[in-house]
Amino acid sequence: MVYGYILVTLKSGAERDVCEKVANFEEVVQVDELYGEYDAIAKVQVKDLADLDKFLTDKLRSLSDIFLTTTMIVAKEYKSE
């Protein structure tokens, strides 16, 4: 399994709508609206890096209100819920 965190910059005013859409993707474990440099963060779980690429390209970045994404892949998990 591959886990990643995706920081998202959105068009102003689209935060709640986009977070609700992203929360419905099967790859998304958690999505949160943020204050600060980024507007949202999503934790995703996929089978491999190819699936992560497909998720980012075909699902997440295809949402019209998403301006920019920054992806961080988890190297090692120390504590999980």
FENQUI-V586208 format. One record per residue. N is the residue number from 1. RES is the residue in one small letter. SS is DSSP state (H for helix, E for strand, L for the rest). OMEGA is omega in whole degrees, 0 to 359 (* if undefined). NEAR is the number of other ideal C-beta (glycine too) atoms within 12 Angstrom. Layout:
n=N res=RES ss=SS omega=OMEGA near=NEAR
n=N res=RES ss=SS omega=OMEGA near=NEAR
This chain:
n=1 res=m ss=L omega=176 near=17
n=2 res=v ss=E omega=175 near=26
n=3 res=y ss=E omega=177 near=27
n=4 res=g ss=E omega=174 near=32
n=5 res=y ss=E omega=181 near=28
n=6 res=i ss=E omega=176 near=40
n=7 res=l ss=E omega=188 near=26
n=8 res=v ss=E omega=171 near=36
n=9 res=t ss=E omega=187 near=23
n=10 res=l ss=E omega=171 near=30
n=11 res=k ss=L omega=183 near=17
n=12 res=s ss=L omega=178 near=12
n=13 res=g ss=L omega=184 near=10
n=14 res=a ss=L omega=188 near=22
n=15 res=e ss=H omega=185 near=26
n=16 res=r ss=H omega=180 near=18
n=17 res=d ss=H omega=181 near=21
n=18 res=v ss=H omega=179 near=35
n=19 res=c ss=H omega=178 near=27
n=20 res=e ss=H omega=178 near=17
n=21 res=k ss=H omega=182 near=24
n=22 res=v ss=H omega=180 near=38
n=23 res=a ss=H omega=181 near=22
n=24 res=n ss=L omega=177 near=16
n=25 res=f ss=L omega=184 near=28
n=26 res=e ss=L omega=181 near=14
n=27 res=e ss=L omega=186 near=30
n=28 res=v ss=E omega=178 near=30
n=29 res=v ss=E omega=182 near=25
n=30 res=q ss=E omega=173 near=22
n=31 res=v ss=E omega=182 near=29
n=32 res=d ss=E omega=173 near=24
n=33 res=e ss=E omega=185 near=22
n=34 res=l ss=L omega=165 near=19
n=35 res=y ss=L omega=178 near=10
n=36 res=g ss=L omega=185 near=11
n=37 res=e ss=L omega=179 near=12
n=38 res=y ss=L omega=183 near=24
n=39 res=d ss=L omega=181 near=32
n=40 res=a ss=E omega=174 near=39
n=41 res=i ss=E omega=178 near=31
n=42 res=a ss=E omega=171 near=41
n=43 res=k ss=E omega=182 near=29
n=44 res=v ss=E omega=176 near=37
n=45 res=q ss=E omega=179 near=25
n=46 res=v ss=E omega=182 near=29
n=47 res=k ss=L omega=184 near=16
n=48 res=d ss=L omega=182 near=16
n=49 res=l ss=H omega=177 near=17
n=50 res=a ss=H omega=177 near=13
n=51 res=d ss=H omega=176 near=22
n=52 res=l ss=H omega=178 near=29
n=53 res=d ss=H omega=180 near=21
n=54 res=k ss=H omega=178 near=20
n=55 res=f ss=H omega=181 near=30
n=56 res=l ss=H omega=185 near=31
n=57 res=t ss=H omega=188 near=16
n=58 res=d ss=H omega=185 near=15
n=59 res=k ss=H omega=189 near=25
n=60 res=l ss=H omega=184 near=37
n=61 res=r ss=L omega=177 near=23
n=62 res=s ss=L omega=177 near=17
n=63 res=l ss=L omega=190 near=28
n=64 res=s ss=L omega=183 near=13
n=65 res=d ss=L omega=178 near=25
n=66 res=i ss=E omega=183 near=30
n=67 res=f ss=E omega=186 near=20
n=68 res=l ss=E omega=173 near=19
n=69 res=t ss=E omega=173 near=30
n=70 res=t ss=E omega=185 near=22
n=71 res=t ss=E omega=175 near=27
n=72 res=m ss=E omega=181 near=18
n=73 res=i ss=E omega=181 near=22
n=74 res=v ss=L omega=178 near=21
n=75 res=a ss=L omega=180 near=10
n=76 res=k ss=L omega=180 near=8
n=77 res=e ss=L omega=182 near=16
n=78 res=y ss=L omega=180 near=6
n=79 res=k ss=L omega=180 near=6
n=80 res=s ss=L omega=179 near=12
n=81 res=e ss=L omega=* near=6
